[in-house]
Amino acid sequence: MKTLAIACRIALFLTLPSVAHADAYLAATAGTGPAGYRSTEVRGNADLFDTPLNLNALAFISDSFSGDSASQSAVGLDWTISKLATLGVSHNQQDDSMVDMSGNSISLSLMLDTLWKSALRTRLDLSHGTSAYQFKQLPQSVQNDTINQTSNRLGLSQDLADPLTLYISHDQYSYDKDPRKTAQYLMKVSPRRSSNTRASLLSFPDSTNNFGITWRALDALSIDVSSSKTTTQLDQEQKSRRLGIDYQMTDRLNLTVAVTLSTSTAVVTKQAIFPNIPALTIPAGTVVSPATNDRYAELGLGWSF
């Protein structure tokens, strides 16, 4: 079934050139990490004929020796309303060995520099999303209903000078049910969880802060450095520091290389999990997910057409 799903996602990307009358872009990225972790991502976007619409799509899969596998697919449509505003909608699906998640989001980007006609770009990003979590491997006796997540993002990107751009963002999450007991139980019985938060859906984030700077060192070379911190519903901290380099080899081809250091604190139960079901009980003070300190590397190739 997963092979069929991947084939369908690839077929989606192959349609991008046929719908593009103007600019289009397609990129593939391979990643490696600890414990045999490996990932593949294909993403692309294309202008739709002579309209102000742009179609974008993404497919991502990862696995490791421990069986910690994950996949993601997304499709979105952006509408450039004017030089000031772009409105976007998207649908996203993610799953790993324990959880299925699907959701929709709407976003608005405002190019504020157009208001004061500055040569330095200022962009404000706003988004709102809803997602539904469904658990795969819970015993029937503790099967929970779907948990719904609501997310909101505020982001700002500012050119500091011609070659430098600073960007920051804040994401806030809320849930219609308390996910902690269920998530802690699944963490305990699941394979080793990757500290790469993209490959883990059990963390249930509470908030994420991201900060980065991009330096266009040469016409064909840019360097990006970023740092993010996520606090979760499980009293866990996840931190990530990334260094990325993009090199424009030709007018149509670009090469990307990135290294990421990703860490997470241990998740420890503060109270017994499912104390009324002896076969499933996890005592208070149990480490259900150990601390991690991992490094990841990515290599990508992009094609503009």
Secondary structure, DSSP 8 states (H G I E B T S, - for coil): -HHHHHHHHHHHHHTHHHHEEEEEEEEEEEEE-GGG-EEEEEEEEEEETTSSEEEEEEEEEEE-TT---EEEEEEEEEEE-SSSEEEEEEEEEEEESSEEEEEEEEEEEEETHHHHT-SS-EEEEEEEEEEEEEESS--GGG----EEEEEEEEEEEEEEETTEEEEEEEEEEEESS--HHHHHHHHHHSS---S-GGG--SS-EEEEEEEEEEEEEETTEEEEEEEEEEEETTS-EEEEEEEEEEEE-SSSEEEEEEEEEEEE--EE-SS-BSTT-TTT-B-TT-EEE--EEEEEEEEEEEEE-
